[in-house]
Amino acid sequence: MSDDAGRLAVVEAHRELVSRIEESAARIRALSVATVVVAGLLAASYAFQLALPLTGLKSVTVSLASPVDEGAEVVVLVLALVWLYVGAANLLFLRRVGSRIAEAKQKEREIEKEISP
C-alpha cells in the first residue's frame, strides 16, 4: 500500500510540475508571437529603407545613399533578423515542449490506471 501512496505522490508532483511548465510555455508563446510579429515588421521596414535608394528617391535632410546610413540600416536589419530568428526558435521549442507534455500526460494516465483499483 505504501508503494501505491509513493507512486500517487510522484504522480501529483508530476502534475504540478507539468501545470507550471504549461503556464510558463503559454507566457513564452505569447511573447514569442509578439517578438516574431515585431521583428518581422522591423525587418520589412529596414529592408524597404535599404531598397529606397535603388528607386532614385532621396530625402531632403538625409541622403539615403550615404554609406554611414546604409551601414547603420544593415546593422539594424541584421539585429532585427536575429530577433526574428530567436522568436521563431522559441516558438519551435515550445511546440516540442507541448508535444512532450502531451506524452507525459498520457503516461501519467497510464500510471493512474495501473494504480487505481
N, C-alpha and C positions, 0 to 999 in steps of 0.2 A: 504494500500500500504506500509506503514512503517513497518508493521508486516512482510511482504514478504522481505523487504530490510534487516530487522534484521535477518531473517532466512537465507538469502543469505550470510550475513556477517558471521554467525555462520558456515555455510557450507564451506565457503572459509577458515576460521580459522582452521576448522577441516581438510581440505585438506592439509594445510600447516603442521599441526601437524603430520598427517599421513605420509607425504612425509619425514619429518625429522626422524620419527621413522623407516621408511623403510630404509633410508640411514644408520642410526646407526645400524640397525639389519644386514644389509649386511656386515658392517665392523666387527661386533661382530661375525657373522657367519664365516667369513674368518679366524679370529683369533682363533675361537673355533676349526675349522677344523685343523688348524696348531697345536694347542695345543693337540688335540686328536692324531694326527699323531706322534708328537714328544714324547708325554707321552707314547704312545704305543710302540714306538721304545725303549725308555728308560726302560720301564717295561720289555720288552722282553730281552733286553741286561742284565739287572741286574738279572732277573730270570735265564738266561743262566749262568751268572757268579756264582750264588749260586749253580747251578747244577754241575759245573765243578769238584768240589772236590769229588762228588759221582762217577765220572768216574775214579778216581785214578790219575788224572792229577794234577801235582804240578808245580809251577813256580820256576825258579831258584832264583829269587830275592824276591818273595813274597810267603809265604805259604798260599794257598787258604783255608786251613782248620783252619787258625788262628781265634780264637773266636772274636778277635777285628775286623778283616777284615770281618768276617761273619756278625757281628753285624752292622758294617757300611753299608754293602751291603743291609741288611734287612731294615735299616732305609731309605736308598736311594730308595729302591724298594717301600716302603710304601709311601714315598713322591711322587714318580712317579705315583703310583696308585691313590693317592689323586688328583694329577694334571689331570690324565685321567678322573676321576670322574667329576671334575669341568668342563672340556671341554665338556664332554658328557651332563652334566646337562645344560650347556649354549646352546648347540645345541637343546635339547628338549624344553627349554624355548623359543628359537627363533622360533621353529616350532609352538608352541602355539600362540606366538605373531603374526606370519604370518597368521594363520587362523583367529585370531580376527581382524586383519587389513582387511582381505578379507570380513568379516562380516560387518565391519564398512563401507567399500566402498559400499557394497550392500545397506545398509541402507541409505547412502548418496545419491545414485542414486534414491532410492525411494522418499526421501525428495525432490530432484530436480524435479522429475516427478510431485509431488504434487504442487510445487511452479510454475513450468513452465506453461505458458498459453496454 
